[in-house]
Amino acid sequence: MTTRNLGADGFRWFIGVVEDRDDPEQLGRVRVRAHGIHGNKIEAPVDTLPWAPLLMPTTSASLRYVGFTPTGIQVGSTVVGFFMDGSETTFPVIFGVLPGKGDMAPLAVGDMSLNKRPLGPEPETPFNAKYPYNKVHQTESGHVFEIDDTPNFERIHQYHKTGTYSEIDQKGTRVNKIVGNDFEIVQQNQTIFIQGNVDIRVKGSYTLNVDGPIVINGSTVNINNGTQGAARKGDTVTNDDNAGNQPINQGSSTVLIGG
C-alpha cells in the first residue's frame, strides 16, 4: 500500500462477480473479478484473483465462534466492494450483494414452490404470502426459513429439503411434520398440560416401557370401546379362563383378560 491511511489517496470501489469461494484458510473469503479492473479469464485467470473478505453486520460479533458465518455468497453472485489499498486494487473487501432479476426466492413473491403433500390429519398449508412481506432465507440445497408478515396471513416456517417442517400460522396453530424418524430425549422430568382433548393415531404397533409404576386416573377408562372400562376396582372382567365373570375386588389382584 502506498499510504497507511485508508482513503487518503482516494476511495476505490467496485462491482464484480464471485468466481471462487473455496478459501484455503476457511475464513469466508471469495475471489471476485472486479469489472473494469481484472479483465477476462485469459487476462486474469481465476487463481490470480485476490481473496476478498466480507464485511459482517453489527448484529454479528464475528469473534471467537460467536455470530454468523460469512459463507452465504455463491459463485456467480454479483457483489459490491472497495479496495483497502485504493488505486493498487490488490486488497478487495466486499460489503454487499446485488440481486438480479430471477434471483428472488419464489416464496418471497407469493409463489408456493415447496412440494407439501398432506399426510393423515395434516392441514393444508396456510401459505398466502404477498410481496414484499415475506422474509425468506433459502439455502442452495433447499432448506427454507420464512418470517412472513403478510397482513392476516402471518407465519413462521422452518423447512428441511426432505419435507420435514415446523410451521406456525396466523392463529398460532403449529404443525410439525417429520418425514423420517423422530427422537425426543428428556434427561430430567417432563410436564405436559393440554387444555382440550388428545387424539393419537398409530398405524403400526405401540410399545410402552416404564421402569416405575403407571398411574391412570379418569372418569372412564375404555379399551376397544368396552362398556365396563378396563381393569378397575369394582369392574366385571369377562373371559377369565378360570371363573368366567370375575369382579375386581383388590387393587393388587391379578386378572387374566381375554384368555
MILOVEX-374718 format. One record per residue (C-alpha): residue in one letter; x, y, z. Coordinates in steps of 0.02 Angstrom, whole numbers, padded with zeros to 5 digits, always signed. Layout:
MILOVEX-374718
AXYZ ...
END
This chain:
MILOVEX-374718
M+00000+00000+00000 T+00062+00174-00042 T-00022+00250+00112 R-00054+00193+00289 N-00219+00287+00300 L-00369+00208+00215 G-00444+00328+00087 A-00303+00454+00098 D-00264+00429-00087 G-00447+00409-00140 F-00585+00283-00111 R-00591+00149-00246 W-00749+00045-00250 F-00803-00089-00373 I-00940-00204-00436 G-00888-00381-00478 V-00934-00564-00492 V-00881-00702-00372 E-00782-00839-00460 D-00712-00944-00317 R-00767-00972-00137 D-00654-01118-00085 D-00550-01012+00033 P-00397-01117+00084 E-00396-01029+00253 Q-00585-01056+00276 L-00617-00876+00325 G-00766-00850+00211 R-00664-00754+00082 V-00703-00762-00104 R-00611-00722-00264 V-00701-00584-00358 R-00674-00519-00534 A-00699-00331-00523 H-00775-00254-00681 G-00652-00140-00771 I-00505-00197-00665 H-00468-00381-00686 G-00517-00408-00867 N-00570-00579-00932 K-00513-00753-00879 I-00372-00752-01006 E-00303-00586-00945 A-00329-00633-00763 P-00355-00820-00727 V-00464-00861-00577 D-00318-00920-00471 T-00234-00750-00489 L-00381-00651-00421 P-00358-00583-00243 W-00456-00655-00098 A-00588-00535-00032 P-00653-00542+00148 L-00835-00497+00184 L-00897-00358+00297 M-01019-00429+00426 P-01167-00335+00504 T-01153-00260+00678 T-01276-00392+00740 S-01140-00523+00716 A-00991-00521+00834 S-00882-00624+00715 L-00769-00657+00863 R-00719-00822+00944 Y-00855-00928+00864 V-00993-00801+00904 G-01101-00731+00764 F-01149-00779+00587 T-01027-00866+00471 P-00981-00769+00312 T-01019-00915+00198 G-01178-00866+00106 I-01108-00798-00057 Q-01103-00915-00207 V-01002-00921-00365 G-01093-00807-00486 S-01153-00683-00354 T-01137-00500-00404 V-01054-00404-00264 V-01008-00225-00218 G-00849-00182-00125 F-00699-00070-00108 F-00510-00086-00109 M-00421-00064+00057 D-00264-00013-00039 G-00352+00111-00153 S-00282+00126-00327 E-00168-00025-00305 T-00326-00135-00312 T-00248-00289-00231 F-00346-00295-00067 P-00533-00301-00103 V-00668-00305+00032 I-00850-00349-00004 F-00988-00257+00086 G-01143-00309-00011 V-01228-00417-00142 L-01333-00355-00288 P-01479-00473-00329 G-01538-00476-00508 K-01696-00522-00599 G-01736-00705-00566 D-01632-00712-00406 M-01776-00684-00284 A-01841-00840-00195 P-02014-00883-00266 L-02085-00893-00090 A-02043-00710-00063 V-02153-00656-00209 G-02302-00767-00164 D-02260-00922-00265 M-02279-01081-00161 S-02130-01177-00229 L-02122-01312-00094 N-02197-01482-00131 K-02300-01513+00026 R-02413-01666+00021 P-02531-01678+00172 L-02525-01842+00266 G-02666-01905+00379 P-02742-01761+00477 E-02608-01638+00418 P-02695-01475+00368 E-02666-01385+00204 T-02528-01255+00206 P-02581-01083+00267 F-02459-01002+00143 N-02531-00845+00064 A-02378-00733+00056 K-02379-00567-00034 Y-02228-00467-00089 P-02139-00381-00001 Y-02192-00451+00168 N-02113-00624+00166 K-01932-00629+00225 V-01857-00788+00155 H-01688-00869+00185 Q-01667-01014+00063 T-01506-01114+00052 E-01430-01191-00103 S-01484-01368-00056 G-01665-01318-00025 H-01682-01281+00162 V-01800-01135+00196 F-01832-01014+00338 E-01978-00894+00322 I-02038-00749+00429 D-02197-00696+00340 D-02280-00532+00390 T-02414-00536+00254 P-02567-00450+00335 N-02690-00579+00405 F-02577-00722+00347 E-02427-00702+00462 R-02322-00860+00481 I-02157-00928+00545 H-02094-01077+00446 Q-01940-01190+00453 Y-01924-01318+00313 H-01797-01456+00280 K-01767-01505+00099 T-01834-01681+00134 G-02006-01613+00180 T-01988-01609+00370 Y-02053-01442+00433 S-02123-01340+00577 E-02248-01202+00540 I-02348-01079+00646 D-02494-00993+00560 Q-02584-00828+00591 K-02695-00906+00726 G-02549-00978+00823 T-02583-01156+00762 R-02423-01256+00746 V-02394-01404+00630 N-02240-01516+00649 K-02211-01645+00515 I-02066-01768+00516 V-02039-01873+00361 G-01901-01976+00441 N-01882-02044+00617 D-01911-01934+00769 F-01818-01941+00935 E-01861-01837+01088 I-01741-01853+01234 V-01781-01777+01406 Q-01642-01802+01531 Q-01745-01748+01682 N-01933-01725+01704 Q-02069-01677+01581 T-02239-01598+01612 I-02371-01587+01477 F-02530-01485+01504 I-02669-01498+01375 Q-02824-01389+01397 G-02927-01486+01269 N-02930-01664+01203 V-02793-01780+01140 D-02808-01893+00988 I-02662-02010+00950 R-02670-02120+00795 V-02540-02256+00766 K-02538-02354+00603 G-02412-02480+00668 S-02383-02552+00841 Y-02366-02455+01003 T-02245-02509+01140 L-02238-02426+01311 N-02094-02472+01426 V-02096-02399+01602 D-01972-02446+01739 G-02081-02373+01877 P-02268-02380+01914 I-02403-02320+01794 V-02549-02221+01864 I-02703-02187+01757 N-02842-02078+01827 G-03001-02044+01729 S-03189-02040+01748 T-03196-02180+01618 V-03055-02291+01557 N-03109-02376+01397 I-03010-02500+01292 N-03078-02553+01122 N-03242-02465+01164 G-03283-02588+01304 T-03435-02542+01411 Q-03360-02585+01580 G-03194-02496+01562 A-03031-02586+01591 A-02966-02672+01748 R-03034-02552+01879 K-03084-02597+02055 G-03267-02645+02052 D-03272-02689+01866 T-03325-02858+01799 V-03199-02940+01684 T-03259-03074+01561 N-03168-03217+01476 D-03073-03267+01632 D-03007-03443+01594 N-03040-03498+01774 A-03203-03422+01833 G-03295-03334+01693 N-03354-03164+01753 Q-03249-03104+01897 P-03261-02940+01992 I-03101-02848+02034 N-03105-02826+02222 Q-02925-02788+02264 G-02808-02663+02186 S-02670-02794+02191 S-02772-02932+02108 T-02706-03015+01951 V-02842-03044+01823 L-02823-03132+01655 I-02919-03038+01520 G-02955-03117+01353 G-02883-03289+01392 
END
